[in-house]
Amino acid sequence: MKNMKIGFIGCGNMGQAILKGMIDKKLVSSKNIFVCDKDKKKISNVTKKYKVKALKTVIDLVEKVQVIIFAIKPQDSELVLSEISPYIDHKKLLISIMAGITTKKIEKHFIKGISVARVMPNMAAFVGQSVSSIAYNNYVSAKHKKIVKKIFSAVGEIYETIEKKKDVITALSGSGPAYFFYMIEAFVDAGIKNGLSRKDALLLIVNTLKGSAEVLKNTDMDPLELRKMVTSKRGTTEAAIDVFNRSDLKKIIIEAVTAAKKRSEEISK
């Protein structure tokens, strides 16, 4: 794979996170990575930082590479896919991280039998801790699947799935970091209200969240079991859990994720 030429159409934050992961893990040499973006300032920054090569047009890029990663905004997809359509053949592997753009929407622009993988990484890709869900169309070979998995393993864990589950995965994992940031905001505010500095409250809750995730990851126990281990009868934790239960927090979270899933379904139509 080191000699394979890979192109990025779009160099936003997520595209750069994936690009960086590939270079850091030495999957591909930077000289074999090509980028194209309508934002010239962004292109200048990326080429200087990662020593990759910029190409002037998307057509130049697709003619140069074997693997194309679409890291553009969904609203730009129709124009870009139509533009490159005549230059895509069965040797190319197309990988999309565009939210809400199905493999069928991509396929319709090309000759039948084009390999398309749809991937949903999340923000943790920036620190190599993403969970990237991967779905394939019917034409992706075992060789191409291996390439997709290697690329996204460079930025964290991978989870292969079927496309019809993409909306719930987007709602749970793709949007998930924002939910936890929201909750951290609330816990920091609670710490401040009860006498801590913002800095100390943030330090405490971030490390508590990190440690709790590691405990859950490294045991075979269910979250409910672990919660019960911390929750002593008539203790401090039980007092807090009682408030969560009275507010029906679990129901609120389920409704929130369901709303995100429905919105993902709407975008995909």
C-alpha positions as CSV (number, residue, x, y, z in Angstrom):
1,M,0.0,0.0,0.0
2,K,3.0,2.3,0.5
3,N,3.3,2.9,-3.2
4,M,-0.4,3.4,-3.8
5,K,-1.5,6.9,-4.8
6,I,-4.3,8.3,-2.7
7,G,-6.2,11.5,-3.4
8,F,-8.2,13.8,-1.1
9,I,-11.0,15.9,-2.6
10,G,-11.5,18.3,0.3
11,C,-8.9,19.2,3.0
12,G,-11.1,20.1,5.9
13,N,-10.5,19.1,9.5
14,M,-11.6,15.5,9.1
15,G,-9.7,15.1,5.8
16,Q,-6.6,16.4,7.4
17,A,-7.1,14.1,10.4
18,I,-7.2,11.0,8.1
19,L,-4.3,12.3,6.1
20,K,-2.2,12.8,9.2
21,G,-3.0,9.4,10.6
22,M,-2.0,7.7,7.3
23,I,1.4,9.5,7.3
24,D,2.0,9.0,11.0
25,K,1.4,5.3,10.7
26,K,3.6,5.2,7.6
27,L,0.8,3.6,5.5
28,V,1.6,5.8,2.6
29,S,4.5,8.2,1.8
30,S,3.4,11.8,1.7
31,K,4.8,12.0,-1.8
32,N,2.0,9.6,-2.9
33,I,-0.8,11.7,-1.3
34,F,-2.5,14.3,-3.5
35,V,-5.0,16.9,-2.4
36,C,-7.4,19.3,-4.1
37,D,-9.6,21.9,-2.4
38,K,-11.3,25.1,-3.7
39,D,-9.9,26.9,-0.6
40,K,-6.4,27.9,-1.7
41,K,-5.3,29.0,1.7
42,K,-6.3,25.6,3.1
43,I,-4.3,23.8,0.4
44,S,-1.3,26.0,1.1
45,N,-1.4,25.1,4.8
46,V,-1.9,21.4,4.2
47,T,0.9,21.0,1.6
48,K,3.4,22.9,3.9
49,K,2.4,21.0,7.0
50,Y,2.3,17.4,5.6
51,K,4.5,17.7,2.5
52,V,1.7,16.3,0.3
53,K,1.2,17.4,-3.3
54,A,-1.6,19.8,-4.4
55,L,-3.3,19.4,-7.8
56,K,-5.2,22.2,-9.5
57,T,-8.4,20.4,-10.4
58,V,-10.4,17.4,-9.3
59,I,-9.9,15.9,-12.7
60,D,-6.1,16.2,-12.4
61,L,-6.5,14.4,-9.0
62,V,-8.7,11.5,-10.1
63,E,-6.4,10.8,-13.2
64,K,-3.4,10.6,-10.9
65,V,-4.6,8.3,-8.1
66,Q,-6.1,4.8,-7.4
67,V,-8.0,5.7,-4.2
68,I,-10.2,8.8,-3.9
69,I,-11.4,10.1,-0.5
70,F,-14.3,12.5,-0.7
71,A,-14.0,14.9,2.3
72,I,-16.1,17.7,1.0
73,K,-19.4,19.1,2.2
74,P,-22.5,17.0,1.2
75,Q,-23.9,20.0,-0.7
76,D,-20.9,20.1,-3.0
77,S,-21.2,16.4,-3.9
78,E,-23.4,16.6,-7.0
79,L,-21.1,19.1,-8.7
80,V,-17.9,17.2,-7.9
81,L,-19.2,13.8,-8.7
82,S,-20.6,14.9,-12.0
83,E,-17.4,16.6,-12.9
84,I,-15.2,13.6,-12.4
85,S,-17.7,11.0,-13.7
86,P,-16.0,10.5,-17.2
87,Y,-12.6,9.8,-15.5
88,I,-13.6,7.1,-13.1
89,D,-13.1,3.4,-14.1
90,H,-13.4,0.1,-12.3
91,K,-9.8,0.3,-11.0
92,K,-10.6,3.2,-8.8
93,L,-11.8,2.9,-5.2
94,L,-14.1,5.7,-4.0
95,I,-14.3,6.4,-0.3
96,S,-16.8,8.9,1.0
97,I,-16.9,10.5,4.4
98,M,-19.7,12.8,3.3
99,A,-22.6,12.8,5.8
100,G,-26.0,11.7,4.4
101,I,-24.7,10.8,0.9
102,T,-25.5,7.2,0.3
103,T,-23.5,4.8,-1.9
104,K,-26.4,4.8,-4.3
105,K,-26.3,8.5,-4.7
106,I,-22.6,8.2,-5.5
107,E,-23.0,5.2,-7.8
108,K,-25.6,7.0,-10.1
109,H,-22.9,9.3,-11.4
110,F,-20.7,6.5,-12.7
111,I,-20.6,3.4,-14.9
112,K,-22.0,0.3,-13.2
113,G,-19.7,-1.7,-11.0
114,I,-17.7,1.1,-9.3
115,S,-16.3,0.3,-5.9
116,V,-17.7,2.7,-3.2
117,A,-17.1,2.6,0.5
118,R,-19.0,4.9,2.9
119,V,-17.3,5.7,6.1
120,M,-18.4,7.7,9.2
121,P,-15.4,8.6,11.4
122,N,-15.9,10.9,14.3
123,M,-14.1,13.9,15.8
124,A,-11.7,11.7,17.9
125,A,-9.9,10.9,14.6
126,F,-7.9,14.1,15.4
127,V,-6.2,12.2,18.2
128,G,-6.2,8.7,16.7
129,Q,-9.2,7.6,18.7
130,S,-12.1,7.6,16.2
131,V,-14.7,4.9,15.8
132,S,-15.1,4.7,12.0
133,S,-18.1,2.8,10.8
134,I,-17.7,1.3,7.3
135,A,-20.2,0.2,4.8
136,Y,-19.6,-1.0,1.2
137,N,-21.6,-1.2,-2.0
138,N,-21.9,-4.5,-3.8
139,Y,-18.8,-4.0,-6.0
140,V,-16.1,-3.5,-3.4
141,S,-13.5,-6.3,-3.6
142,A,-11.7,-8.0,-0.7
143,K,-8.6,-6.1,-1.8
144,H,-10.3,-2.8,-1.7
145,K,-12.0,-3.6,1.7
146,K,-8.5,-4.2,3.1
147,I,-7.3,-0.8,1.9
148,V,-10.3,1.0,3.5
149,K,-9.8,-0.8,6.8
150,K,-6.1,0.1,6.8
151,I,-6.7,3.7,6.1
152,F,-9.3,4.2,8.9
153,S,-7.4,2.0,11.4
154,A,-4.8,4.7,11.2
155,V,-7.2,7.1,13.1
156,G,-8.7,4.7,15.6
157,E,-11.1,1.7,15.7
158,I,-13.1,0.4,12.8
159,Y,-16.6,-1.0,12.7
160,E,-17.9,-2.8,9.6
161,T,-21.6,-2.6,9.1
162,I,-24.4,-2.5,6.5
163,E,-25.5,0.8,5.1
164,K,-29.1,0.7,6.4
165,K,-27.6,1.0,9.9
166,K,-25.7,4.1,9.0
167,D,-28.3,6.6,10.3
168,V,-28.3,5.2,13.8
169,I,-24.5,4.9,13.8
170,T,-24.3,8.5,12.7
171,A,-26.6,9.6,15.5
172,L,-24.8,7.5,18.2
173,S,-21.1,7.7,17.2
174,G,-20.7,10.3,14.5
175,S,-22.5,12.9,16.6
176,G,-21.5,11.3,19.9
177,P,-18.6,13.5,20.8
178,A,-20.8,16.6,20.8
179,Y,-23.2,14.9,23.3
180,F,-20.3,14.2,25.7
181,F,-18.9,17.8,25.3
182,Y,-22.4,19.0,26.1
183,M,-22.5,16.9,29.3
184,I,-18.9,18.0,30.2
185,E,-20.1,21.7,29.9
186,A,-22.8,20.9,32.4
187,F,-20.5,19.1,34.8
188,V,-18.0,21.9,34.7
189,D,-20.8,24.4,35.4
190,A,-21.8,22.3,38.3
191,G,-18.3,22.3,39.7
192,I,-18.0,26.1,39.4
193,K,-21.4,26.6,41.0
194,N,-20.2,24.5,44.0
195,G,-16.9,26.3,44.5
196,L,-14.3,24.9,42.0
197,S,-12.4,26.9,39.4
198,R,-13.2,26.2,35.8
199,K,-9.7,24.8,35.3
200,D,-10.0,22.4,38.2
201,A,-13.6,21.3,37.3
202,L,-12.6,20.6,33.7
203,L,-9.5,18.6,34.8
204,L,-11.5,16.5,37.2
205,I,-14.4,15.7,34.9
206,V,-12.2,15.0,31.8
207,N,-10.0,12.6,33.7
208,T,-13.0,11.0,35.3
209,L,-14.6,10.4,31.9
210,K,-11.4,9.1,30.5
211,G,-10.8,6.7,33.4
212,S,-14.4,5.5,33.3
213,A,-14.2,4.7,29.6
214,E,-11.0,2.7,30.2
215,V,-12.6,0.7,32.9
216,L,-15.6,-0.1,30.7
217,K,-13.3,-1.0,27.8
218,N,-11.1,-3.3,29.8
219,T,-13.7,-5.3,31.6
220,D,-16.5,-7.6,30.6
221,M,-18.9,-5.9,32.9
222,D,-22.1,-4.1,31.7
223,P,-22.3,-0.3,32.3
224,L,-25.2,-1.0,34.7
225,E,-23.1,-3.4,36.8
226,L,-20.3,-0.8,37.0
227,R,-22.7,1.9,38.0
228,K,-24.0,-0.2,40.8
229,M,-20.5,-0.8,42.1
230,V,-20.1,3.0,42.6
231,T,-23.6,3.6,43.9
232,S,-23.7,2.9,47.6
233,K,-27.0,2.8,49.4
234,R,-28.0,6.2,50.7
235,G,-24.6,7.5,49.5
236,T,-23.6,10.6,47.5
237,T,-23.8,8.8,44.1
238,E,-27.3,7.6,44.8
239,A,-28.4,11.1,45.6
240,A,-27.2,12.2,42.1
241,I,-28.7,9.2,40.3
242,D,-32.0,9.9,42.0
243,V,-32.1,13.3,40.4
244,F,-31.3,11.8,37.0
245,N,-34.1,9.3,37.4
246,R,-36.6,11.9,38.5
247,S,-35.8,13.9,35.4
248,D,-36.0,10.7,33.3
249,L,-32.5,11.5,31.9
250,K,-32.3,8.1,30.2
251,K,-35.5,8.8,28.2
252,I,-34.2,12.2,27.2
253,I,-31.0,10.7,25.8
254,I,-32.9,8.1,23.9
255,E,-35.1,10.7,22.4
256,A,-32.1,12.9,21.5
257,V,-30.3,10.1,19.7
258,T,-33.6,9.1,17.9
259,A,-34.0,12.7,16.7
260,A,-30.5,12.7,15.4
261,K,-31.2,9.4,13.5
262,K,-34.4,10.8,12.0
263,R,-32.5,13.9,10.8
264,S,-29.8,11.7,9.3
265,E,-32.5,9.8,7.4
266,E,-34.0,13.1,6.1
267,I,-30.6,14.2,4.8
268,S,-30.0,10.9,3.1
269,K,-33.2,11.1,1.0
